[in-house]
Amino acid sequence: MHPDPRSYDHPSVWRGPDMSRRDDWIVRLDEDDVREVEGALARVKARGMGVPRVTKEDFDIPRVARKLDGVREALENGRGFALVRGLPGQRYAKADAALIYWGIGAQLGPGFAQNAQGDMLGHVRDVGANWKTDMRARGYQTRFHLPFHNDSTDVVALLCLHQAKTGGASRIVSSSALHNEFVVRRPDLWQAMCEPFCVDRRGEESVGQKPWYVTPCFTHFEGRLFVRYNRTFIESAQRFPEVPRLTPLQIEALDLMDALCNDPAFYLDMQFEPGDMQFLCNYTVLHSRGEYEDWPEPERKRHLLRLWLRTPGFARLPPAFADRNEDMIAWQSTPREPVFDLSEIAAELAH
């Protein structure tokens, strides 16, 4: 029996229980690696350089870069994720940890703005936002459960500065594997996922843009599969009267996607330690996060930093992504340095 030609035969097709029995997706930094990173940190600080000015060439870490070459290969052509462990995160002030993180990320590709404000390094921290009722808020600004989704650039990365008191585990799933499950179970719903969906821009549209963009969830381009999925924003786009109503078939397809994402046969849980850096390919991996209880002391609260990266292996993207990519290009025109004072972050959210 021949496999369905619509199936995606690729290393990014994996199941969580299989990955949980392996650790080859963990890249470990040793003491020599850490010394090299700290030397690069000292050099860029001596030159008065910070985020987002520091480039790959500025942050010269040839030993670590060789390990990161394997990370890039895994992201672009392999399983689609990696965890880099061994950085003694609690050793550094937050600004230094951010600069190290930026310099490591630069080895994979240039950083990209993550929102209309031009933030190049995002804070993942509860600032009391409610993304369900405030169209400007984002899930990473809350302590609540985040449904499975992916972000809009090639790679999303997280650096753990502080863990929550309890909960908040990262959960990932192979969207390539979910795609193939659609092919096997419901080819009609697979076809629905290949058709365009309207997705809410959540108030971040530029002048002249519609408040939503259009993209399919499953896209095949030049032999590659690209998956984009954010049901929350698909459904919130329904608030606009000009957006076509979701059809029963589309709703059934979204229901199947959610069911597969949350099936223990597919997902992988990952607990972060301070200093851990997680890298995910947004086109082959979806991510989620559990609700968490935070520490009462402000200095102990759960805090992660986020990067969006472009990598050279994704120089060509599907034409269907052009609508959303307009946002990325517009945001990139006003890059902003990171802020580390929580009161300033909350003040920005209030405005």
Summary of the structure (lengths in Angstrom):
residues: 351
radius of gyration: 19.8
end to end distance: 59.2
largest distance: 63.7
contacts: 1114
relative contact order: 0.22
helix: 36%
strand: 21%
